[in-house]
Amino acid sequence: MLDPELLEPEALRKLTRREYDKLVELGFFEDERVELLCGMLVTMSPQGGPHATISNWFAQELTLRLGRDFDVRAHSPYAASDDSEPSRTCPCRAGSRTCSSTRPSRCS
């Protein structure tokens, strides 16, 4: 019988955010809910009714309270670092609401 420990890799090869974005663009995760955390692909838990309700309320409240000086993006990816792109409930950043292909980041 094959020993599973013989198949263990010496090291894991982590993804960069740029590599992850390219794989998403090519449709690799079309039917999966995944996010990139510290270079690792992580399966996201399903969002039910209560989560959707509070997320929508929170996004509306942030938009009302922060006004047009901030860009609030409900359920959008957030470029947290070079090896992480979590899907955040309501990332927001100072700045105008212009059409952009870049994701909000901690540096924006």
C-alpha positions as CSV (number, residue, x, y, z in Angstrom):
1,M,0.0,0.0,0.0
2,L,1.2,3.5,-0.9
3,D,2.3,5.6,2.1
4,P,0.7,9.1,1.8
5,E,3.7,10.7,3.6
6,L,5.9,9.7,0.6
7,L,3.8,12.1,-1.5
8,E,4.2,15.1,0.7
9,P,5.9,18.0,-1.0
10,E,9.1,19.5,0.4
11,A,7.5,22.9,0.2
12,L,4.3,24.5,-1.0
13,R,4.5,26.9,-4.0
14,K,2.4,29.9,-3.2
15,L,0.7,32.2,-5.7
16,T,1.2,35.9,-6.0
17,R,-1.8,38.2,-6.4
18,R,-0.8,38.9,-10.0
19,E,-0.8,35.1,-10.8
20,Y,-4.1,34.6,-9.0
21,D,-5.7,37.5,-10.9
22,K,-4.5,36.0,-14.2
23,L,-6.0,32.6,-13.3
24,V,-9.3,34.3,-12.4
25,E,-9.2,36.2,-15.7
26,L,-8.7,32.9,-17.6
27,G,-11.7,31.4,-15.9
28,F,-9.9,28.8,-13.7
29,F,-12.2,29.3,-10.7
30,E,-15.5,30.1,-12.5
31,D,-17.6,27.6,-10.5
32,E,-15.7,28.0,-7.2
33,R,-15.8,30.5,-4.4
34,V,-12.1,31.0,-3.6
35,E,-9.9,33.8,-2.3
36,L,-6.2,34.3,-2.1
37,L,-4.9,34.5,1.5
38,C,-1.1,34.7,2.2
39,G,-0.4,33.0,-1.2
40,M,-2.8,30.1,-0.6
41,L,-6.2,29.5,-2.3
42,V,-8.9,29.2,0.4
43,T,-12.4,28.1,-0.2
44,M,-15.0,30.6,0.9
45,S,-18.0,29.6,3.0
46,P,-21.4,30.2,1.3
47,Q,-23.3,33.4,2.1
48,G,-26.8,32.9,3.3
49,G,-29.8,35.3,3.7
50,P,-28.7,36.9,7.0
51,H,-25.2,37.6,5.7
52,A,-26.7,39.2,2.5
53,T,-29.1,41.3,4.5
54,I,-26.5,42.8,6.9
55,S,-24.0,43.3,4.1
56,N,-26.4,45.3,2.1
57,W,-27.5,47.3,5.1
58,F,-23.8,48.0,6.0
59,A,-22.9,49.1,2.5
60,Q,-25.8,51.5,2.3
61,E,-25.0,52.9,5.7
62,L,-21.3,53.4,4.8
63,T,-22.3,55.1,1.5
64,L,-24.7,57.4,3.3
65,R,-22.3,58.3,6.1
66,L,-19.1,58.6,4.1
67,G,-20.7,60.4,1.2
68,R,-19.1,60.9,-2.2
69,D,-15.6,61.3,-0.8
70,F,-15.3,57.5,-0.4
71,D,-15.7,54.6,-2.8
72,V,-17.7,51.8,-1.1
73,R,-17.7,48.5,-3.0
74,A,-20.0,45.8,-1.6
75,H,-18.7,42.2,-2.0
76,S,-15.6,43.2,-4.1
77,P,-12.1,41.9,-4.0
78,Y,-9.6,43.8,-2.0
79,A,-5.9,43.9,-2.9
80,A,-4.6,43.5,0.6
81,S,-1.0,42.7,-0.3
82,D,1.2,41.1,-3.0
83,D,0.0,37.6,-1.9
84,S,-3.5,38.2,-0.6
85,E,-6.8,39.2,-2.3
86,P,-9.6,38.5,0.1
87,S,-13.2,39.1,-0.9
88,R,-14.3,41.8,1.6
89,T,-17.9,42.6,2.5
90,C,-17.5,46.4,2.0
91,P,-14.0,47.6,1.2
92,C,-13.9,51.4,0.8
93,R,-11.3,54.0,0.0
94,A,-11.0,57.7,-0.2
95,G,-11.4,59.0,-3.7
96,S,-13.9,59.4,-6.5
97,R,-16.1,56.8,-7.9
98,T,-14.4,56.4,-11.3
99,C,-14.5,53.3,-13.4
100,S,-11.3,51.5,-12.7
101,S,-9.9,48.0,-13.4
102,T,-7.8,48.2,-10.3
103,R,-8.9,46.8,-6.9
104,P,-8.9,48.9,-3.7
105,S,-5.8,48.3,-1.7
106,R,-4.3,49.4,1.6
107,C,-2.1,51.7,-0.3
108,S,-4.9,53.4,-2.3
